[in-house]
């Protein structure tokens, strides 16, 4: 189904003139709810940008993603993609959910071919097959192309889901914590593959994660949500580390610790204080990676977040 278009256009904010996706005043209140889960959510995404969103459970991250996908309606506000209002599902937006969502009776080849035929119903069999093989190869699964999901590992299933999403060549990719159920080694491998594919395709990505290290590795900017109810995007962290970063070298960059400490401080100490609509409607954008490092004085006790030991403690699932 094609996305409906409406005459309403996004208001000009005077910032980020290259915004490809624009979210304005988004809010969601469920029937019987005394307060909205979130309200006054405002942010934009530039074309080719990779944006992650982090927040505690219950702040409405998945609901926001579903609204961007056209799978759910917001109670208030608007979402525009390329100046057209999102009003329903569209093949312009590919979604990868937490579960692989593959059809168990179809092989890898046929799962992806089903999506390709949905996007290009006039294509012949040879053209579909060539396209499928290209994207299966892109995620390194050519040897498993005729296997069914029951014959694949969890990581391989997620790769098929990613290949299927990329195969329809969406203008925007929406990822709902796609690596959360995978072991650390598999997660790291697929993160690397996702970075490589996005670099090759210049894909625009919006991704939910609970892993601050994953966000720093993947994202150009990180949206920090306050706690619900009445959650908001309270702050936008610009990742000033150079693109081309890898898991192996990430922690060697001094900016990594400054950005990580800022994210952890928000999630642990500040997000709860900004619940119930206390966060600003227009989030401020910050660049903690560029902040000057001022070490503790001779008689000043270092903060726990400044400790090297604290810097290597993984904070993945923020409950």
C-alpha positions as CSV (number, residue, x, y, z in Angstrom):
1,X,0.0,0.0,0.0
2,X,1.3,3.4,-0.9
3,X,1.7,6.1,1.6
4,X,-1.1,8.7,1.5
5,X,0.0,12.3,1.0
6,X,-1.6,15.4,2.5
7,X,-1.3,19.1,1.8
8,X,0.1,19.8,5.3
9,X,3.8,20.6,5.1
10,X,6.3,20.5,8.0
11,X,6.9,23.8,9.6
12,X,10.3,25.4,9.1
13,X,12.5,25.4,12.3
14,X,15.5,27.1,10.8
15,X,17.7,24.1,11.6
16,X,18.9,21.0,9.8
17,X,17.6,22.2,6.4
18,X,18.5,18.9,4.8
19,X,16.0,17.0,7.0
20,X,14.6,14.0,5.2
21,X,12.3,12.8,8.0
22,X,10.6,15.3,10.2
23,X,8.7,14.5,13.4
24,X,6.6,17.3,14.9
25,X,4.7,17.3,18.2
26,X,4.2,13.6,18.2
27,X,2.2,12.2,21.1
28,X,0.4,8.9,22.1
29,X,-2.3,8.4,24.7
30,X,-3.9,5.0,25.0
31,X,-7.6,4.6,25.8
32,X,-8.1,4.9,29.6
33,X,-4.6,6.4,30.1
34,X,-4.4,9.3,32.5
35,X,-1.3,10.7,30.9
36,X,0.2,10.3,27.4
37,X,3.0,7.7,27.1
38,X,4.9,10.4,25.2
39,X,4.1,13.9,23.9
40,X,5.8,16.8,22.3
41,X,8.3,14.6,20.5
42,X,10.3,16.6,17.9
43,X,13.3,15.6,15.9
44,X,14.6,15.3,12.3
45,X,16.8,12.9,10.4
46,X,18.9,13.9,7.4
47,X,19.1,11.7,4.3
48,X,21.8,9.0,4.7
49,X,22.0,9.6,8.5
50,X,22.1,6.8,11.0
51,X,20.1,7.7,14.2
52,X,19.7,5.6,17.3
53,X,17.1,6.3,20.1
54,X,17.8,5.2,23.7
55,X,15.5,5.3,26.7
56,X,14.1,3.3,29.5
57,X,11.4,0.7,28.9
58,X,8.0,2.2,28.7
59,X,8.9,5.5,27.2
60,X,7.4,4.7,23.9
61,X,10.3,4.1,21.6
62,X,8.7,1.2,19.7
63,X,5.5,3.1,19.4
64,X,7.4,6.0,17.8
65,X,9.0,3.5,15.4
66,X,5.6,2.0,14.5
67,X,4.3,5.5,13.8
68,X,7.2,6.2,11.5
69,X,6.5,2.9,9.7
70,X,2.8,3.8,9.3
71,X,1.8,0.8,11.4
72,X,0.3,2.8,14.2
73,X,-1.4,6.2,14.5
74,X,-0.2,8.9,16.8
75,X,-2.7,10.7,19.0
76,X,-1.2,14.1,18.2
77,X,1.5,15.4,15.9
78,X,2.8,14.6,12.4
79,X,5.5,12.6,10.6
80,X,6.8,13.8,7.3
81,X,9.2,11.9,5.0
82,X,10.5,14.0,2.1
83,X,7.9,16.6,2.9
84,X,5.0,14.1,2.5
85,X,3.0,13.2,5.6
86,X,3.2,9.5,6.6
87,X,-0.3,8.2,6.8
88,X,0.1,4.4,6.4
89,X,2.5,1.6,5.6
90,X,4.7,1.9,2.5
91,X,7.5,0.0,0.8
92,X,9.4,3.2,1.0
93,X,10.1,2.2,4.6
94,X,11.6,-1.2,5.5
95,X,11.3,-2.5,9.1
96,X,13.4,-5.1,10.9
97,X,11.7,-6.2,14.1
98,X,13.2,-7.8,17.3
99,X,12.1,-11.2,15.9
100,X,13.2,-12.2,12.4
101,X,9.5,-12.5,11.2
102,X,10.4,-14.9,8.4
103,X,7.8,-17.2,6.9
104,X,8.9,-20.6,8.2
105,X,7.7,-22.6,5.2
106,X,9.8,-20.6,2.7
107,X,13.6,-20.8,2.1
108,X,15.9,-17.8,2.4
109,X,15.6,-17.3,-1.3
110,X,11.8,-17.4,-1.4
111,X,11.4,-15.2,1.8
112,X,13.4,-12.4,0.2
113,X,11.9,-13.0,-3.3
114,X,8.4,-12.5,-1.8
115,X,9.3,-9.0,-0.6
116,X,11.0,-8.2,-3.9
117,X,7.9,-9.2,-6.0
118,X,5.8,-7.1,-3.7
119,X,7.9,-4.0,-4.5
120,X,8.3,-4.8,-8.2
121,X,5.4,-7.0,-9.4
122,X,6.3,-6.6,-13.0
123,X,9.8,-8.1,-12.7
124,X,10.5,-11.4,-14.4
125,X,11.8,-14.4,-12.6
126,X,15.4,-13.9,-13.7
127,X,15.4,-10.3,-12.6
128,X,14.0,-11.2,-9.2
129,X,16.5,-14.1,-8.8
130,X,19.5,-11.8,-9.6
131,X,18.3,-9.2,-7.1
132,X,17.7,-11.8,-4.4
133,X,21.2,-13.3,-4.8
134,X,22.8,-9.8,-4.6
135,X,21.3,-9.1,-1.2
136,X,21.8,-12.6,0.2
137,X,25.5,-12.2,-0.8
138,X,25.6,-8.8,0.9
139,X,24.9,-10.4,4.3
140,X,27.1,-13.4,3.7
141,X,24.5,-16.1,3.4
142,X,24.9,-17.3,-0.2
143,X,25.7,-20.8,1.0
144,X,22.4,-21.0,2.9
145,X,20.1,-19.5,0.3
146,X,18.0,-22.6,0.0
147,X,17.7,-23.3,3.7
148,X,14.5,-22.8,5.7
149,X,14.5,-20.7,8.9
150,X,14.4,-23.8,11.0
151,X,17.9,-24.7,9.6
152,X,19.4,-21.3,10.5
153,X,20.9,-19.9,13.7
154,X,19.4,-16.9,15.4
155,X,22.1,-14.6,13.9
156,X,21.5,-16.0,10.4
157,X,17.8,-15.4,10.7
158,X,18.4,-11.8,11.6
159,X,20.7,-11.5,8.6
160,X,17.9,-12.7,6.3
161,X,15.6,-10.1,7.9
162,X,18.1,-7.4,7.2
163,X,18.7,-8.7,3.6
164,X,14.9,-8.7,3.0
165,X,14.6,-5.1,4.3
166,X,17.5,-3.9,2.1
167,X,16.3,-5.8,-0.9
168,X,13.2,-3.7,-1.4
169,X,15.6,-0.6,-1.4
170,X,13.6,1.4,1.1
171,X,14.2,5.1,1.4
172,X,14.4,4.6,5.1
173,X,15.2,1.6,7.3
174,X,13.6,1.2,10.7
175,X,15.2,-1.2,13.2
176,X,13.6,-2.2,16.4
177,X,16.4,-3.5,18.6
178,X,17.2,-6.2,16.0
179,X,20.3,-7.6,17.8
180,X,18.9,-7.7,21.4
181,X,18.4,-11.5,21.5
182,X,21.8,-12.4,20.0
183,X,25.0,-13.4,21.8
184,X,27.8,-10.8,22.0
185,X,29.9,-12.4,19.2
186,X,27.1,-12.7,16.7
187,X,25.8,-9.2,17.6
188,X,29.2,-7.7,16.9
189,X,29.6,-9.5,13.6
190,X,26.2,-8.3,12.4
191,X,26.9,-4.7,13.6
192,X,30.0,-4.7,11.4
193,X,27.9,-6.0,8.5
194,X,25.2,-3.4,9.0
195,X,27.9,-0.6,9.1
196,X,29.4,-1.9,5.9
197,X,26.0,-2.2,4.1
198,X,24.9,1.3,5.2
199,X,28.2,2.8,4.0
200,X,27.7,1.1,0.6
201,X,24.1,2.1,0.2
202,X,24.0,5.4,2.0
203,X,20.9,4.2,3.8
204,X,18.9,6.4,6.1
205,X,18.4,4.5,9.4
206,X,16.3,4.9,12.6
207,X,17.2,2.3,15.2
208,X,16.0,1.5,18.7
209,X,18.7,0.1,21.0
210,X,19.3,-0.3,24.8
211,X,23.1,-0.7,24.3
212,X,25.0,2.5,24.7
213,X,28.1,1.0,23.1
214,X,26.1,-0.1,20.1
215,X,24.7,3.4,19.7
216,X,28.1,5.0,19.8
217,X,29.4,2.5,17.2
218,X,26.6,2.8,14.8
219,X,24.9,6.2,15.1
220,X,25.7,9.6,13.7
221,X,23.3,11.1,16.4
222,X,21.7,9.5,19.5
223,X,18.3,10.6,20.7
224,X,17.9,10.4,24.5
225,X,14.3,9.9,25.7
226,X,13.2,10.9,29.2
227,X,11.2,8.4,31.3
228,X,7.5,8.0,30.8
229,X,4.8,8.9,31.2
230,X,4.8,12.0,29.1
231,X,8.2,11.1,27.8
232,X,10.0,13.3,25.3
233,X,13.2,13.3,23.3
234,X,15.1,15.4,25.9
235,X,18.5,15.6,24.2
236,X,20.2,14.8,21.0
237,X,23.9,13.7,21.2
238,X,26.0,14.3,18.1
239,X,28.5,11.5,17.6
240,X,31.7,13.4,16.7
241,X,33.8,10.3,16.4
242,X,34.9,9.8,12.7
243,X,32.9,7.4,10.6
244,X,34.7,4.2,9.8
245,X,35.0,3.4,13.5
246,X,35.2,-0.3,14.4
247,X,34.4,-2.3,17.6
248,X,38.1,-3.1,17.9
249,X,39.4,0.5,18.0
250,X,36.3,2.3,19.4
251,X,37.7,2.5,22.9
252,X,41.0,3.9,21.8
253,X,39.4,7.3,20.9
254,X,39.2,9.7,23.9
255,X,35.9,10.9,22.6
256,X,34.4,7.5,23.2
257,X,34.5,7.8,27.0
258,X,33.2,11.3,27.0
259,X,30.2,10.3,24.9
260,X,29.6,7.1,26.8
261,X,29.7,8.8,30.2
262,X,27.3,11.4,29.0
263,X,24.8,8.8,27.8
264,X,25.1,6.8,31.0
265,X,24.8,9.9,33.2
266,X,21.5,10.8,31.4
267,X,20.0,7.3,31.7
268,X,21.0,6.8,35.3
269,X,20.7,10.2,36.8
270,X,18.7,12.6,34.6
271,X,16.0,10.7,32.6
272,X,13.7,10.2,35.5
273,X,13.9,13.8,36.5
274,X,12.6,14.8,33.1
275,X,9.5,12.5,33.1
276,X,5.9,13.9,33.2
277,X,6.6,16.4,30.4
278,X,9.5,18.2,32.2
279,X,11.8,17.7,29.3
280,X,11.9,20.6,26.7
281,X,9.7,20.1,23.7
282,X,12.6,21.2,21.4
283,X,15.6,19.0,22.4
284,X,19.0,20.6,22.6
285,X,21.8,19.0,20.5
286,X,25.1,18.5,22.4
287,X,28.6,17.2,21.4
288,X,30.1,15.7,24.6
289,X,32.9,14.1,22.6
290,X,34.4,17.5,22.0
291,X,34.1,18.7,25.6
292,X,37.5,19.6,27.1
293,X,38.7,17.0,29.5
294,X,39.5,18.5,32.9
295,X,40.9,15.9,35.3
296,X,40.3,16.1,39.0
297,X,42.5,18.4,41.0
298,X,45.0,17.1,43.6
299,X,42.4,17.3,46.3
300,X,39.3,16.5,44.3
301,X,37.9,13.0,44.3
302,X,37.2,11.7,40.8
303,X,33.6,10.9,39.8
304,X,32.8,7.2,39.4
305,X,32.0,7.9,35.8
306,X,35.6,9.2,35.3
307,X,37.0,5.9,36.5
308,X,38.6,3.6,33.8
309,X,37.0,0.7,35.5
310,X,33.5,2.3,35.1
311,X,34.2,3.0,31.5
312,X,34.4,-0.7,30.5
313,X,31.3,-1.9,32.4
314,X,28.7,-2.8,29.7
315,X,25.3,-1.1,30.1
316,X,23.2,-2.8,27.5
317,X,19.6,-3.3,28.7
318,X,18.3,-0.3,30.4
319,X,15.2,-1.5,32.2
